[in-house]
Amino acid sequence: MATKRHVPKFHRATPAVRREALVSATLQCLKQFGHEGVSVRRISAAAGVSIGLINHHFPSKSGLIAETYETLALALQDSIRSQAENKEISPRDRLSNFFRASFAPEILDPQVFNVWLVFWSMVAHSPEIRAVHNSTYGKYRSVLESFLGQLVDSGAAPPLKLRNAAISLSALLDGFWIELSLSPTVFKPRDAIAHCEDWVNALCSGAFPGLVLAPKAKKGEAGSKRRKL
């Protein structure tokens, strides 16, 4: 008696699973091919689906790239923040952990930097990607504001203009990250970490008066100043 040939059951993937697979394939193509990886044909081949299925789940190629941008940015942010958050250590040490995580090998991966170059090149002419950039940068800045706020609350730093301080620190971190990615032989991650540590130490000592909140005048002092005017 002939045995029945086993036929695997077909499982229809949910829209969420399909979108996740397409984002993963897009990231793979961008890492491997850079700007050429933006091709919908390449992405559909990597995902093993038809171009029509991509169009079904995403209204445009920019929409797919934007979701990939957001997915990667938030994943890296979550990884760095989780390595820094430790309630058992001081706020200053949490910042040190944040710096070390920001220049870890997986963050300095040349393929990841190449993906970022693609995203940045599309910000100027894609509203979807520009919106993701603004949103993810805002979330990253909020993370830095939180760590700097904890530093102020601990008494290790003077009262700060947290938004401005976070923007400044973000620019410092991004600048070192770009230079390490472009010229990895010029200096090392430990040098970038040391410079960031120096910046925070200077901030704590009040070396950046433009980032420090002016002390509030007492009621009596304020009235006296108005009378003199």
Contacts in CASP RR format, 6 or more apart in sequence:
PFRMAT RR
TARGET T0000
AUTHOR 0000-0000-0000
METHOD contacts of the structure
MODEL  1
MATKRHVPKFHRATPAVRREALVSATLQCLKQFGHEGVSVRRISAAAGVS
IGLINHHFPSKSGLIAETYETLALALQDSIRSQAENKEISPRDRLSNFFR
ASFAPEILDPQVFNVWLVFWSMVAHSPEIRAVHNSTYGKYRSVLESFLGQ
LVDSGAAPPLKLRNAAISLSALLDGFWIELSLSPTVFKPRDAIAHCEDWV
NALCSGAFPGLVLAPKAKKGEAGSKRRKL
13 21 0 8 1.000
15 57 0 8 1.000
18 49 0 8 1.000
18 53 0 8 1.000
18 57 0 8 1.000
19 57 0 8 1.000
19 58 0 8 1.000
19 67 0 8 1.000
21 47 0 8 1.000
21 49 0 8 1.000
22 43 0 8 1.000
22 47 0 8 1.000
22 49 0 8 1.000
22 53 0 8 1.000
22 54 0 8 1.000
22 57 0 8 1.000
22 58 0 8 1.000
22 64 0 8 1.000
23 64 0 8 1.000
23 67 0 8 1.000
23 68 0 8 1.000
23 71 0 8 1.000
24 47 0 8 1.000
25 43 0 8 1.000
25 44 0 8 1.000
25 46 0 8 1.000
25 47 0 8 1.000
25 48 0 8 1.000
26 43 0 8 1.000
26 46 0 8 1.000
26 64 0 8 1.000
26 65 0 8 1.000
26 68 0 8 1.000
27 68 0 8 1.000
27 71 0 8 1.000
27 72 0 8 1.000
27 115 0 8 1.000
28 46 0 8 1.000
29 37 0 8 1.000
29 38 0 8 1.000
29 39 0 8 1.000
29 42 0 8 1.000
29 43 0 8 1.000
29 46 0 8 1.000
30 37 0 8 1.000
30 38 0 8 1.000
30 68 0 8 1.000
30 114 0 8 1.000
30 115 0 8 1.000
30 118 0 8 1.000
31 111 0 8 1.000
31 112 0 8 1.000
31 114 0 8 1.000
31 115 0 8 1.000
32 111 0 8 1.000
33 39 0 8 1.000
33 42 0 8 1.000
34 114 0 8 1.000
34 115 0 8 1.000
34 117 0 8 1.000
34 118 0 8 1.000
35 117 0 8 1.000
35 118 0 8 1.000
35 121 0 8 1.000
36 42 0 8 1.000
37 43 0 8 1.000
37 118 0 8 1.000
38 61 0 8 1.000
38 65 0 8 1.000
38 118 0 8 1.000
40 51 0 8 1.000
40 54 0 8 1.000
40 61 0 8 1.000
41 51 0 8 1.000
43 54 0 8 1.000
43 64 0 8 1.000
44 50 0 8 1.000
44 51 0 8 1.000
44 52 0 8 1.000
44 53 0 8 1.000
44 54 0 8 1.000
47 54 0 8 1.000
54 64 0 8 1.000
57 64 0 8 1.000
58 64 0 8 1.000
58 67 0 8 1.000
60 128 0 8 1.000
62 122 0 8 1.000
62 126 0 8 1.000
62 127 0 8 1.000
62 128 0 8 1.000
62 129 0 8 1.000
63 128 0 8 1.000
63 129 0 8 1.000
65 118 0 8 1.000
65 119 0 8 1.000
65 122 0 8 1.000
65 126 0 8 1.000
65 128 0 8 1.000
65 129 0 8 1.000
66 126 0 8 1.000
66 128 0 8 1.000
66 129 0 8 1.000
66 131 0 8 1.000
66 132 0 8 1.000
67 132 0 8 1.000
69 119 0 8 1.000
69 129 0 8 1.000
69 132 0 8 1.000
69 133 0 8 1.000
69 136 0 8 1.000
70 132 0 8 1.000
70 135 0 8 1.000
70 136 0 8 1.000
72 112 0 8 1.000
72 115 0 8 1.000
73 132 0 8 1.000
73 136 0 8 1.000
73 140 0 8 1.000
74 136 0 8 1.000
74 139 0 8 1.000
76 107 0 8 1.000
76 112 0 8 1.000
77 136 0 8 1.000
77 139 0 8 1.000
77 140 0 8 1.000
77 143 0 8 1.000
79 101 0 8 1.000
79 106 0 8 1.000
80 98 0 8 1.000
80 101 0 8 1.000
80 102 0 8 1.000
80 107 0 8 1.000
80 143 0 8 1.000
81 98 0 8 1.000
81 143 0 8 1.000
83 97 0 8 1.000
83 98 0 8 1.000
83 100 0 8 1.000
83 101 0 8 1.000
83 104 0 8 1.000
84 94 0 8 1.000
84 95 0 8 1.000
84 97 0 8 1.000
84 98 0 8 1.000
84 101 0 8 1.000
84 147 0 8 1.000
85 94 0 8 1.000
86 93 0 8 1.000
86 94 0 8 1.000
86 97 0 8 1.000
89 97 0 8 1.000
90 154 0 8 1.000
90 156 0 8 1.000
91 147 0 8 1.000
91 149 0 8 1.000
91 150 0 8 1.000
91 151 0 8 1.000
91 153 0 8 1.000
91 154 0 8 1.000
91 156 0 8 1.000
92 151 0 8 1.000
92 154 0 8 1.000
92 156 0 8 1.000
92 200 0 8 1.000
92 204 0 8 1.000
94 147 0 8 1.000
94 150 0 8 1.000
95 147 0 8 1.000
95 148 0 8 1.000
95 151 0 8 1.000
95 200 0 8 1.000
96 193 0 8 1.000
96 197 0 8 1.000
98 147 0 8 1.000
99 173 0 8 1.000
99 192 0 8 1.000
99 193 0 8 1.000
99 196 0 8 1.000
99 197 0 8 1.000
100 193 0 8 1.000
101 107 0 8 1.000
102 173 0 8 1.000
102 177 0 8 1.000
102 196 0 8 1.000
103 176 0 8 1.000
103 177 0 8 1.000
103 180 0 8 1.000
103 189 0 8 1.000
103 192 0 8 1.000
103 193 0 8 1.000
104 189 0 8 1.000
106 112 0 8 1.000
107 177 0 8 1.000
108 177 0 8 1.000
108 180 0 8 1.000
108 181 0 8 1.000
108 184 0 8 1.000
108 189 0 8 1.000
110 181 0 8 1.000
113 178 0 8 1.000
113 181 0 8 1.000
113 182 0 8 1.000
119 129 0 8 1.000
119 133 0 8 1.000
122 129 0 8 1.000
123 129 0 8 1.000
123 130 0 8 1.000
123 133 0 8 1.000
124 130 0 8 1.000
137 170 0 8 1.000
140 170 0 8 1.000
141 163 0 8 1.000
141 166 0 8 1.000
141 167 0 8 1.000
141 170 0 8 1.000
142 166 0 8 1.000
144 165 0 8 1.000
144 166 0 8 1.000
144 169 0 8 1.000
144 170 0 8 1.000
145 162 0 8 1.000
145 163 0 8 1.000
145 165 0 8 1.000
145 166 0 8 1.000
148 157 0 8 1.000
148 160 0 8 1.000
148 162 0 8 1.000
148 165 0 8 1.000
148 166 0 8 1.000
148 169 0 8 1.000
149 157 0 8 1.000
149 160 0 8 1.000
149 162 0 8 1.000
151 157 0 8 1.000
151 200 0 8 1.000
151 204 0 8 1.000
152 158 0 8 1.000
152 159 0 8 1.000
152 160 0 8 1.000
152 162 0 8 1.000
156 204 0 8 1.000
157 203 0 8 1.000
157 204 0 8 1.000
157 206 0 8 1.000
158 204 0 8 1.000
158 206 0 8 1.000
158 212 0 8 1.000
158 213 0 8 1.000
159 212 0 8 1.000
159 213 0 8 1.000
159 215 0 8 1.000
160 203 0 8 1.000
160 211 0 8 1.000
160 212 0 8 1.000
160 213 0 8 1.000
161 210 0 8 1.000
161 211 0 8 1.000
161 212 0 8 1.000
161 213 0 8 1.000
164 210 0 8 1.000
164 211 0 8 1.000
165 203 0 8 1.000
165 208 0 8 1.000
165 211 0 8 1.000
168 208 0 8 1.000
168 211 0 8 1.000
169 196 0 8 1.000
169 199 0 8 1.000
169 200 0 8 1.000
172 195 0 8 1.000
172 196 0 8 1.000
172 199 0 8 1.000
173 196 0 8 1.000
176 192 0 8 1.000
176 195 0 8 1.000
176 196 0 8 1.000
177 192 0 8 1.000
179 186 0 8 1.000
179 187 0 8 1.000
180 187 0 8 1.000
180 188 0 8 1.000
180 189 0 8 1.000
180 192 0 8 1.000
202 208 0 8 1.000
203 211 0 8 1.000
206 212 0 8 1.000
217 225 0 8 1.000
END
